[in-house]
């Protein structure tokens, strides 16, 4: 398993500190602070896959949807691609320049297209 610090795409993590399955002691708070691509929302309550509101709704769905919409509208995918290619060149990756990524917002997919 790769450490969270190696994440190179926008990532939203939502964690409840009272989760009985995923202990708060195991939550990657320090790693989140050291990556520019990840954001973590930690709540004191919520259990495991809960966060119920009065009326039966769940607030996390609205928060995740708002974050995804913001990423779709404001994320600079050219900068992400350039940073990835720079790291690949620095690491001697021979695949640099062979493929170009393309974000399709309608299908919500990132494609690697041959040049």
C-alpha positions as CSV (number, residue, x, y, z in Angstrom):
1,X,0.0,0.0,0.0
2,X,1.4,3.4,-1.0
3,X,1.5,6.1,1.7
4,X,-0.9,8.9,1.5
5,X,1.9,11.4,1.0
6,X,2.4,10.0,-2.5
7,X,-1.2,11.0,-3.6
8,X,-0.9,13.4,-6.6
9,X,-4.6,14.0,-7.4
10,X,-7.1,16.0,-5.3
11,X,-8.4,13.8,-2.5
12,X,-11.2,14.4,0.1
13,X,-11.1,12.2,3.2
14,X,-14.0,12.3,5.7
15,X,-13.5,10.6,9.1
16,X,-15.6,10.3,12.2
17,X,-13.4,10.3,15.3
18,X,-15.9,7.9,17.1
19,X,-15.8,5.4,14.2
20,X,-15.7,1.9,15.8
21,X,-14.1,0.3,12.7
22,X,-11.5,2.8,11.7
23,X,-9.9,4.0,15.0
24,X,-9.1,7.7,15.3
25,X,-5.6,6.7,16.2
26,X,-5.2,5.2,12.7
27,X,-6.4,8.3,10.9
28,X,-3.6,9.9,8.8
29,X,-3.7,13.4,10.3
30,X,0.1,14.0,9.9
31,X,0.3,12.7,6.4
32,X,-2.7,14.9,5.3
33,X,-0.8,17.9,6.7
34,X,2.2,17.1,4.4
35,X,0.4,16.7,1.1
36,X,-0.9,19.6,-1.0
37,X,-3.4,17.3,-2.7
38,X,-5.4,16.0,0.2
39,X,-8.0,17.6,2.6
40,X,-9.4,15.8,5.6
41,X,-12.7,16.5,7.3
42,X,-12.8,15.0,10.8
43,X,-15.9,15.1,12.9
44,X,-16.3,14.2,16.6
45,X,-19.4,12.1,15.9
46,X,-20.7,10.0,13.0
47,X,-19.8,6.5,13.6
48,X,-19.0,4.2,10.7
49,X,-20.7,5.4,7.5
50,X,-23.3,7.5,9.4
51,X,-23.5,11.2,10.0
52,X,-27.3,11.2,10.0
53,X,-29.3,14.4,10.2
54,X,-32.8,15.1,11.5
55,X,-35.1,13.7,8.8
56,X,-32.7,10.8,7.8
57,X,-30.4,12.7,5.5
58,X,-26.6,12.5,5.7
59,X,-24.6,15.7,5.6
60,X,-21.4,14.1,4.1
61,X,-23.1,13.5,0.7
62,X,-23.7,17.3,0.3
63,X,-20.1,18.1,1.5
64,X,-18.6,15.6,-0.9
65,X,-20.7,16.7,-3.8
66,X,-19.8,20.4,-3.2
67,X,-16.1,19.5,-3.0
68,X,-16.3,17.4,-6.2
69,X,-18.1,20.2,-8.1
70,X,-15.4,22.7,-6.9
71,X,-12.7,20.4,-8.2
72,X,-14.4,19.9,-11.5
73,X,-14.7,23.6,-12.0
74,X,-11.5,24.9,-10.5
75,X,-8.8,22.2,-10.5
76,X,-5.9,23.0,-12.7
77,X,-5.3,19.7,-14.4
78,X,-2.6,21.1,-16.7
79,X,-0.6,22.0,-13.6
80,X,-1.2,18.6,-12.1
81,X,0.0,17.0,-15.4
82,X,3.0,19.2,-15.7
83,X,4.0,18.4,-12.1
84,X,3.6,14.7,-12.7
85,X,5.7,14.9,-15.9
86,X,8.4,16.9,-14.1
87,X,8.6,14.3,-11.3
88,X,8.8,11.5,-14.0
89,X,11.7,13.2,-15.8
90,X,13.5,13.7,-12.4
91,X,13.0,10.0,-11.7
92,X,14.1,8.9,-15.2
93,X,10.7,7.5,-16.3
94,X,10.9,6.6,-19.9
95,X,7.2,7.0,-20.5
96,X,7.3,10.8,-20.4
97,X,6.0,12.4,-23.6
98,X,4.3,9.2,-24.8
99,X,0.9,9.9,-23.5
100,X,-1.2,12.9,-22.7
101,X,-4.0,13.0,-20.1
102,X,-7.4,14.5,-20.8
103,X,-10.1,15.2,-18.3
104,X,-13.7,14.6,-19.5
105,X,-15.9,16.4,-17.0
106,X,-19.1,15.0,-18.4
107,X,-18.0,11.4,-17.9
108,X,-15.9,12.3,-14.9
109,X,-12.9,10.3,-16.2
110,X,-9.3,11.1,-16.7
111,X,-8.0,9.4,-19.9
112,X,-4.5,8.8,-21.0
113,X,-4.4,9.4,-24.7
114,X,-1.5,8.4,-27.0
115,X,0.2,11.4,-28.7
